[in-house]
């Protein structure tokens, strides 16, 4: 039986899966508790990253990484725009800073998913 070790880069990929799964879970719970309605989009995100965690398909990592990169950049631009508007009215609170930091972490995690395609694909060929 082969003894497969998990590389440190694979651990970062698992952290990225967990980050997006937790973002989907937080989104689902906030829409359920605050809005009182069932939101299908976070359930879809949790299902995609849960299945991806199980199958670990490299091409899907690339596609999910590129999609999440685009969405994270859009979210960052929206958060900066909103923070700039509120900064004129009042000092920025911790929630506003968190609103800016979350898409930045999303950009880093999507970069991990994109580069996992290259890194883990090269490891398989060697």
FIKE-325764 format. One line per field, with one value per residue: residue number from 1; residue in one letter; x, y, z of N, C-alpha, C, O, CB in turn. Coordinates in steps of 0.02 Angstrom, whole numbers. Glycine has a CB too. Layout:
tise	c(NUM_...)
tiba	c(A_...)
n_east	c(X_...)
n_north	c(Y_...)
n_up	c(Z_...)
ca_east	c(X_...)
ca_north	c(Y_...)
ca_up	c(Z_...)
c_east	c(X_...)
c_north	c(Y_...)
c_up	c(Z_...)
o_east	c(X_...)
o_north	c(Y_...)
o_up	c(Z_...)
cb_east	c(X_...)
cb_north	c(Y_...)
cb_up	c(Z_...)
This chain:
tise	c(1_2_3_4_5_6_7_8_9_10_11_12_13_14_15_16_17_18_19_20_21_22_23_24_25_26_27_28_29_30_31_32_33_34_35_36_37_38_39_40_41_42_43_44_45_46_47_48_49_50_51_52_53_54_55_56_57_58_59_60_61_62_63_64_65_66_67_68_69_70_71_72_73_74_75_76_77_78_79_80_81_82_83_84_85_86_87_88_89_90_91_92_93_94_95_96_97_98_99_100_101_102_103_104_105_106_107_108_109_110_111_112_113_114_115_116_117_118_119_120_121_122_123_124_125_126)
tiba	c(X_X_X_X_X_X_X_X_X_X_X_X_X_X_X_X_X_X_X_X_X_X_X_X_X_X_X_X_X_X_X_X_X_X_X_X_X_X_X_X_X_X_X_X_X_X_X_X_X_X_X_X_X_X_X_X_X_X_X_X_X_X_X_X_X_X_X_X_X_X_X_X_X_X_X_X_X_X_X_X_X_X_X_X_X_X_X_X_X_X_X_X_X_X_X_X_X_X_X_X_X_X_X_X_X_X_X_X_X_X_X_X_X_X_X_X_X_X_X_X_X_X_X_X_X_X)
n_east	c(42_26_105_38_80_21_55_121_66_-52_-120_-144_-233_-340_-372_-417_-532_-606_-620_-704_-813_-853_-884_-995_-1078_-1093_-1158_-1276_-1331_-1346_-1440_-1545_-1571_-1577_-1653_-1754_-1776_-1747_-1600_-1536_-1414_-1297_-1303_-1278_-1145_-1083_-1107_-1035_-900_-889_-904_-795_-692_-699_-676_-564_-523_-417_-434_-557_-521_-448_-548_-642_-558_-530_-659_-695_-597_-632_-757_-716_-634_-729_-812_-723_-703_-833_-845_-745_-796_-916_-863_-792_-896_-964_-862_-862_-971_-961_-840_-746_-803_-768_-836_-844_-711_-689_-772_-698_-582_-620_-647_-514_-447_-518_-468_-337_-359_-421_-315_-232_-307_-301_-163_-142_-180_-73_39_7_-19_105_174_115_161_295)
n_north	c(-58_110_249_395_561_718_866_1029_1126_1068_1071_1208_1220_1146_1231_1341_1284_1264_1397_1454_1371_1403_1539_1526_1457_1553_1653_1587_1563_1694_1746_1663_1682_1824_1871_1778_1686_1552_1537_1490_1505_1512_1380_1311_1352_1295_1160_1142_1166_1071_950_965_959_825_757_821_878_940_1027_1082_1152_1254_1319_1355_1435_1542_1594_1629_1722_1828_1862_1898_2009_2097_2106_2167_2292_2343_2347_2440_2552_2570_2590_2708_2795_2791_2838_2973_3010_2961_2897_2752_2593_2437_2336_2386_2384_2247_2211_2254_2178_2044_2014_2030_1924_1826_1844_1802_1667_1621_1636_1537_1424_1435_1425_1300_1213_1220_1187_1063_985_980_910_784_741_724)
n_up	c(0_-41_35_46_62_116_36_81_1_-43_76_87_-19_32_137_64_5_122_164_64_79_210_192_109_199_301_229_196_324_371_280_308_446_464_353_344_243_126_43_-110_-175_-86_-40_-156_-178_-65_-93_-214_-174_-75_-147_-231_-138_-107_-231_-290_-417_-541_-652_-622_-508_-568_-644_-543_-467_-556_-577_-445_-422_-509_-452_-324_-347_-399_-286_-197_-259_-248_-108_-74_-138_-66_63_42_20_145_226_209_281_412_534_485_533_620_554_425_387_391_288_182_197_180_39_-4_56_-10_-140_-124_-89_-206_-293_-242_-279_-419_-446_-395_-492_-583_-501_-436_-546_-608_-509_-519_-643_-623)
ca_east	c(0_66_98_33_83_-9_105_99_24_-118_-152_-170_-292_-394_-391_-458_-598_-640_-638_-763_-869_-875_-916_-1062_-1117_-1110_-1207_-1339_-1359_-1368_-1502_-1598_-1587_-1596_-1706_-1807_-1790_-1699_-1562_-1507_-1346_-1245_-1307_-1244_-1073_-1060_-1108_-980_-835_-890_-890_-726_-649_-700_-647_-498_-511_-372_-464_-610_-486_-431_-610_-668_-512_-539_-725_-694_-554_-672_-807_-682_-613_-791_-833_-676_-719_-896_-833_-707_-843_-961_-824_-777_-958_-977_-808_-881_-1025_-941_-778_-756_-807_-734_-874_-825_-644_-697_-803_-644_-532_-646_-630_-441_-432_-546_-422_-280_-382_-432_-249_-209_-341_-276_-95_-142_-183_-5_85_-9_-13_176_193_92_201_363)
ca_north	c(0_170_298_461_617_779_919_1091_1163_1037_1096_1274_1210_1127_1292_1380_1251_1279_1468_1466_1335_1443_1599_1504_1441_1616_1686_1550_1575_1764_1755_1625_1712_1894_1882_1729_1649_1503_1561_1432_1519_1487_1307_1291_1362_1244_1095_1140_1159_1006_898_975_933_752_731_853_882_998_1075_1117_1201_1311_1355_1386_1489_1600_1623_1662_1782_1882_1884_1931_2076_2136_2119_2215_2358_2365_2363_2502_2605_2580_2619_2778_2833_2796_2875_3043_3022_2942_2858_2681_2547_2373_2298_2413_2358_2176_2208_2262_2125_1979_2002_2024_1854_1787_1848_1758_1598_1603_1627_1470_1375_1439_1399_1229_1177_1216_1155_993_951_966_858_719_721_706)
ca_up	c(0_-47_88_15_109_92_34_113_-46_-40_137_70_-61_77_173_17_3_185_165_23_110_267_166_88_258_335_187_204_391_376_242_342_511_457_304_353_182_105_-15_-143_-199_-41_-38_-217_-166_-18_-127_-262_-141_-40_-197_-254_-85_-110_-293_-300_-489_-552_-699_-585_-466_-611_-661_-482_-448_-599_-562_-379_-428_-538_-404_-268_-369_-402_-216_-169_-287_-218_-38_-71_-157_-9_118_25_31_217_258_207_329_480_533_467_589_609_503_360_373_377_222_133_205_158_-32_-13_73_-66_-197_-107_-92_-276_-321_-222_-321_-488_-449_-378_-555_-610_-454_-425_-610_-618_-462_-544_-700_-601)
c_east	c(45_52_98_34_52_44_77_55_-46_-156_-181_-231_-351_-418_-435_-528_-638_-662_-702_-824_-897_-907_-987_-1106_-1139_-1164_-1275_-1371_-1383_-1433_-1560_-1619_-1610_-1655_-1764_-1824_-1732_-1665_-1525_-1435_-1291_-1245_-1270_-1168_-1046_-1058_-1049_-914_-832_-874_-819_-676_-644_-663_-578_-478_-472_-401_-519_-579_-470_-494_-639_-623_-521_-607_-725_-648_-593_-724_-775_-658_-674_-815_-788_-691_-784_-886_-794_-753_-890_-924_-806_-838_-971_-922_-822_-932_-1003_-874_-794_-755_-771_-770_-856_-755_-646_-728_-751_-595_-556_-634_-555_-420_-460_-501_-362_-300_-395_-365_-219_-242_-316_-206_-91_-146_-114_39_70_-7_59_200_172_134_271_360)
c_north	c(62_217_367_514_677_834_982_1132_1134_1059_1166_1269_1190_1187_1337_1350_1268_1351_1480_1429_1375_1509_1582_1489_1505_1654_1653_1565_1647_1776_1718_1660_1785_1905_1834_1691_1602_1528_1503_1443_1497_1411_1279_1298_1309_1175_1089_1128_1095_949_904_950_857_726_760_855_946_1050_1115_1167_1264_1352_1390_1443_1551_1634_1660_1723_1841_1908_1919_2001_2122_2155_2171_2286_2386_2385_2428_2561_2621_2612_2692_2822_2844_2836_2950_3060_3011_2906_2784_2638_2482_2332_2322_2387_2284_2166_2217_2204_2058_1966_1996_1952_1808_1788_1803_1685_1576_1596_1559_1417_1376_1408_1326_1187_1167_1173_1080_953_935_911_789_694_699_641)
c_up	c(0_11_57_69_76_94_67_66_-49_22_124_25_-18_119_128_10_65_190_125_50_169_246_143_147_295_295_195_271_399_338_275_407_505_410_310_290_166_41_-46_-164_-150_-34_-99_-209_-119_-51_-176_-227_-99_-87_-222_-202_-89_-172_-310_-375_-505_-599_-664_-537_-507_-626_-600_-459_-490_-586_-495_-380_-457_-488_-344_-286_-373_-332_-183_-194_-257_-145_-30_-89_-99_50_104_35_105_253_257_261_401_476_517_529_571_556_433_340_357_308_167_137_178_84_-45_3_18_-127_-185_-114_-164_-312_-303_-266_-393_-493_-428_-441_-584_-566_-448_-489_-625_-571_-486_-602_-680_-568)
o_east	c(94_-5_151_-6_55_73_16_10_-94_-217_-236_-277_-407_-478_-483_-577_-697_-716_-748_-880_-958_-954_-1034_-1166_-1196_-1209_-1326_-1431_-1435_-1477_-1617_-1679_-1658_-1700_-1818_-1880_-1676_-1699_-1486_-1397_-1243_-1193_-1235_-1131_-993_-1012_-1017_-875_-778_-835_-785_-624_-591_-623_-538_-423_-493_-393_-527_-609_-479_-492_-657_-648_-520_-611_-751_-659_-588_-733_-805_-663_-671_-835_-811_-690_-788_-914_-809_-748_-903_-952_-806_-832_-987_-935_-798_-935_-1025_-852_-847_-711_-747_-738_-854_-744_-609_-711_-759_-568_-515_-612_-534_-379_-429_-496_-339_-263_-381_-359_-185_-209_-309_-193_-41_-120_-96_73_115_4_74_242_206_144_302_412)
o_north	c(66_224_395_513_686_848_988_1168_1171_1066_1181_1310_1213_1193_1367_1387_1285_1366_1512_1453_1380_1532_1620_1505_1510_1683_1687_1578_1659_1811_1740_1665_1804_1944_1848_1666_1612_1539_1469_1395_1465_1380_1229_1253_1281_1136_1037_1085_1069_904_853_923_828_680_726_836_1000_1110_1175_1220_1320_1414_1449_1494_1607_1696_1716_1770_1896_1968_1966_2047_2180_2211_2213_2334_2445_2435_2468_2614_2679_2656_2732_2879_2900_2864_2987_3117_3046_2886_2759_2644_2473_2296_2282_2371_2260_2118_2191_2183_2018_1911_1961_1923_1758_1737_1769_1645_1519_1555_1529_1369_1323_1369_1293_1132_1112_1128_1039_892_881_870_740_634_659_616)
o_up	c(37_34_43_115_15_146_78_88_-57_21_147_31_-29_133_151_8_61_215_149_43_177_279_156_147_318_324_199_275_431_362_271_421_538_424_285_283_189_-10_-12_-171_-172_-23_-94_-229_-131_-38_-180_-247_-87_-70_-232_-219_-77_-167_-342_-392_-484_-588_-676_-525_-483_-621_-604_-434_-464_-585_-490_-342_-431_-481_-316_-245_-352_-319_-145_-156_-243_-122_14_-58_-85_83_150_56_126_306_300_285_446_422_534_572_516_518_386_281_314_273_112_86_154_66_-91_-33_1_-162_-231_-142_-182_-357_-344_-286_-424_-538_-442_-444_-607_-590_-454_-488_-652_-590_-473_-610_-715_-545)
cb_east	c(-48_52_156_-31_156_-71_127_159_56_-113_-102_-116_-279_-371_-328_-423_-591_-595_-581_-749_-847_-817_-875_-1057_-1077_-1048_-1185_-1326_-1308_-1313_-1494_-1575_-1527_-1536_-1677_-1867_-1803_-1732_-1513_-1549_-1338_-1252_-1381_-1268_-1060_-1106_-1174_-977_-821_-957_-940_-714_-675_-772_-694_-444_-578_-306_-493_-654_-421_-399_-663_-673_-441_-534_-779_-671_-493_-707_-847_-623_-577_-846_-833_-604_-724_-949_-794_-647_-883_-992_-760_-752_-1018_-983_-741_-909_-1083_-995_-741_-701_-880_-730_-949_-825_-597_-742_-857_-607_-515_-720_-658_-403_-463_-614_-399_-255_-445_-476_-203_-225_-416_-274_-49_-200_-228_24_81_-77_-44_218_164_19_206_392)
cb_north	c(0_205_290_467_632_799_934_1133_1162_961_1098_1316_1155_1070_1331_1384_1174_1263_1511_1445_1265_1457_1630_1444_1396_1660_1685_1474_1558_1811_1731_1554_1709_1935_1875_1763_1698_1433_1618_1414_1592_1518_1282_1334_1433_1242_1086_1205_1220_995_903_1049_955_726_744_816_879_974_1039_1066_1171_1287_1306_1333_1465_1579_1569_1613_1766_1857_1824_1889_2073_2098_2055_2196_2354_2309_2306_2500_2584_2513_2578_2783_2797_2728_2861_3062_2977_2897_2863_2658_2533_2334_2305_2489_2371_2142_2261_2329_2117_1974_2057_2074_1835_1814_1921_1773_1588_1655_1682_1457_1387_1512_1440_1212_1214_1286_1187_987_994_1030_872_724_778_758)
cb_up	c(61_-113_141_-28_130_134_-39_135_-116_-42_196_35_-115_124_197_-52_-4_244_137_-49_133_314_108_44_305_343_113_197_444_350_170_356_556_433_235_378_124_94_6_-204_-214_27_-37_-276_-137_44_-165_-303_-97_-8_-256_-269_-16_-111_-350_-260_-529_-578_-762_-546_-438_-676_-690_-427_-453_-672_-561_-325_-474_-601_-380_-244_-438_-440_-176_-185_-363_-222_-4_-119_-219_12_130_-48_-1_248_223_138_314_514_601_418_608_675_516_360_432_430_216_145_278_173_-74_33_142_-84_-208_-35_-51_-310_-297_-148_-320_-512_-406_-331_-606_-618_-386_-393_-666_-607_-394_-567_-750_-555)
